[in-house]
Amino acid sequence: MSKEAIAARLKPVGVSVANEGGAPGSRTGEAVYKAICSSCHAAGLAGSPKFADAGAWAGRISQGFDTLVKHAVEGIRGMPAKGGATDLTNEEVARAVAFMANAGGAKFAEPKVEGAAGGDAKVDPAKGKEIYNTVCQACHATGAAGAPKFGDKAAWAPRIGKGLDDLVASATKGLNAMPPKGGYSGSDAEFRAAVEYMVNASK
């Protein structure tokens, strides 16, 4: 193994940021991937299947979701248990597995963050504005990459017409040039608040 691969694998153990900004067990698959898994999977270090490489993931995906999660939790070959981030919960690992496998062609359902789906979680509406100002405005303030411009009623009308739930679902998965949740790594409930903030400003 190269020095880079070893350093990348050891980094999560000494500098785990999996739960920064959220309670233990609350991280999404994308957040866990960015904080932990990407250190090896982004470049395919130490024999790990590279993110979004369908060829590298095909054989693994065929083993089934439960088997992949078991391997990720317990460790396999060059990968330590939970990618070295022992503070991750098994559910967070499962979400990360689903996120990575789906990028490689799978259609696994990412385990939900408790209280983050639907209308179960109560989020301060001000959080929606905060998320817009820190994440969404990068494209929506100017209408970059085809994004409906903030406050542009004509651009938002057909989207709003589909209903808030459908709009949130599309934005959560990502659409056209927009990545899943616009690149936001917080909870689904918080992201929904940001969508609601933009919708309310464009009615």
N, C-alpha and C positions, 0 to 999 in steps of 0.2 A: 504494500500500500504506500502511496505517496505521502509526503508530509502534509500536503494540502488536505488529502482525504482524512488523515488522522485528525488534523486540527478541526476539520469541519464536523467530524463525528463527536469530538470531545466538547466542542463549544456549547451544545445544549445543556450538558451536565453542569458546567460552571456558570453559564449565563442563560438560564431558562427564562424566556419572556413569554411563555405560553399563556400565562394567566394575567399578564399586565393589562390593566384596564377592565377587568371583569372578575367575577367570582369563580372559584374553582369549579370546573365542569361546565362553564358557560361559553367556552370558545367554540366558534364554528370551525368546520373543516378547513376553510380557506385561511382563517386566522392561525390555526395550528400549523398548517403547511408553511405559511410565510415565516412564522416564528421559529419553527423547529425543522420540519422535513425538508424544506428547500435547501438547507445547507448541503445535503447530498443529492437529493432528487432533482434539483434545478439543473445540475450539470451531469447527473448520472455517475457521481463519484462512487468508488468502492463497489462497483458492480450493481448499484441500485438502478431500478428502471427509471429512466429520465422522464420528467414531467411532460405529459401530452404526447409521449412517443408510443403510438398505438401498437407498433410492432413489439416493443419491449414489454408492454402491459398485457397483450393478448393472452399469453399463456397463463399469466397470473390471474387475470379476470376469470378465465375458464375454471379456476379452482373454486370459485364462489366467494361471496362476500365474507361469510363467517370464517372461512379458512384464512383469507387475507388479513382479517382483523386479528385472528389468533396469532398469526406470525408476527404482526406488527406489535402486538401487546407483549408477546413473549420474547421477541427478537428472533432473527433468522440470518444465518450466514454472517456477513459483515455488519449487520444492523443490530445494535443493542436493543434491549427491551424498551419499547415506547420511544425509540429513536434517541434514547439517552435522557429523555425528559421525564423523570420518574414522578413529577408532580402532575402529569396529565392523568385524567381519569380514563377508564377504558372507553367510555362513550366519546370522549374528545378524540381519542385515537381512531375510533370507528368513523367519526365524521371526516377526519383527515384522509383515511383510507378511501372513503366514498368520493371525496373531492378529487383526489389524485387519480383514482381508477376511472372516474367519469370523464376526466380530461383525456384519458387514454382510450376512451371508447365504451366504457361500461355505462350501465343505466341503473346504478345502485341508488337507493333512497338514503339520503344522509340523515342519520338519527337527529330528531329535532331537539333543540335546546328547550328544556322545560320552561313553559311560560312565555316563550318567545314567538310561538305561532298563533295565528288567529288574533282574537282580541283579548286573550287571557292576561297579557302583561300590560300594566299601566305605565305609560311613558309620558313624561312631562312634554307638552307640545313645544316648549322652548327647545327641547332636545332636537326636534326636527329642524328648526332654524339653524341651530348650531352645526348640525351635520351638513346642511346645505352650504353654509358659509365655509366649512372646512374641506368638504369633499365635492359636493355636487356642482357648485358654482364654477368649477374649473371648465365645465363644458356648457352648463345650462345658462350661465350669465351672458354668454355671447352667442350661444347656439352653435358652438363648435361641433364638428363631426356629425352634423345633422340632428343634434339634440334640440328638443323644443325649448325655446328661449324662455327664461323665467318671466312670468307675467304676460306672455304672449297668448292671449285668449284663443286666437285663431289656430295657433299651432297645437295648443293643448286640447281644444274642443273634441276632436275625434278620439283622442286618448282617454279623456275623461268620460266620453260616451260609452266606453267599454265597461265602466264600473271600476270603483277603486280596487276591489279585490283582484280583478284581472290585471289592472295596471301595476299593482304591487307585485303580483306573481311574475309578470314579464320582466319587470325591472330587477327582481331578485335573481332571476335566471340569467339576465343579461340579454341585450337585444341589439342587433346590428353592431355598431362600433362600441357600444357600452358594455363594459365587463360586468359580471355578476355583482349586483348591489353597488354598481358604480365604483367598485374598488373598496367600498366600506367594509371593514372587518368586524363591526359590532353586531349586536343581535338583530334578528329579523324585525322585532317590535320597534327598535330604534330606527331602523331603515324605513319601516312603514311610516313612522312619524315624519321623516324627511320628505317622503313622497306626498303625504297629506299636506305638508307645508307648501310644497310647490303647486299642488293642485288647487289649494285654497287661494293662492295668490294669482291663479290664472283663470278663475271662474268668471 
